[in-house]
Amino acid sequence: MLSNLATRDIETLIHPYTNLASIRETGPLVIDRGQGVFLYDSNGKAYIDGMAGLWCTALGHGNGELIEVAARQMRKLSFAHLFTGKGQRLTTLRSSSFGI
């Protein structure tokens, strides 16, 4: 029998590159946390995050320095879109450093 979380997952999410019939029977592999290059499932089993969170966590999970920098930025401005001629300092500085 699937847990409440697994059932809710199956009923509300689409998992790309997944056999949807199979996952309805077995449920998803629930990832609970990450540290360094490892992900841990809800049972505590460790997995190497070979895809680095689809390439957005290449510096690892739980990196204290990155967490502090991100928290500082999110306290200041967590998100702002660029539609209708709006800009934001961090986006402009970051993109200009790439020579764009």
N, C-alpha and C positions, 0 to 999 in steps of 0.2 A: 504494500500500500504506500502511495506517495504521501509525503508530508504536505502540510497546508501550503508552505512556501513553494514547493515543487509544482503543486496543482495550480497555484496562482500564476507561476511563471509560464506554464504550458498554455494556460487560458489567455494570457495577455501579451506574450512576447513572441517575436519571430526570431529564430536562431538561424542566421545565414549558414550555408554549407552544412546543414544538419538534416538527417533523415527524420522528418517530422512525425512519421508513424512510429518510429522506434522510440523517439524521445517521449512520446505520450505514454509509453509503457514503462520506460526506465526512469524518466525524470532527468532533469539537467544535472550536470556536475556543478554544485554550488560552491563558488569561490568566496571565501570568507575574509581573507586578508592577504597582504603581500609584504615581503621584507626582502630587500636586495633583489636578487634574480629569481626569488622563489614566490610562488603563489601557494596558498594553503586552502584546502577545501573545508567544508563544515565539520569534517571529522578530524581535522588536523593533519591530513596527509599532504606532504610537500610535493610540488611540481615545479620544474624549471619553466619560467615564463619565456619560452623560446621565441615568441612573437613580440616580446616586450610591449605588451598591451597594445598590439597593432602599431608598434613603433613609436608610441607616445610616452613610454616609460623607459627609454633606453638607458637612463641613469639609475635605474633601479626603483624599487618600491620602498617607501619609508625613509627616504633620504632626508635627514633632519634639516640640512641647510636649505634644500629646495622647499620643504614644508614651510619653514619660517619666511622665506622670500615670497612664496605664494600667499601665505596668510597675510603678510604685510600689504601685498598688492590688493588682495580681496577686501581688506578693511577699507582701502582707499577707493577702489573701483573694481568690482568683480566682473562687470561686463558692460560693454557699450557697443552698439552696432555702428556700421559705417554708412548706412543708408541715408539718403537725402542730404548729402554733403557734410555729414558729421565726421569728425576725426577724434582721435585720442592720442595723447602724448606717447604712451608706451608702444602702441602699434606703429606709429610713425617712426619712432627711434629704432625699433627693432627691424622694420622693413628697410629703412635706409642703411642700416649696417650690413645688409646683404647685397647692397649695390643695386637695389631695385629702383 
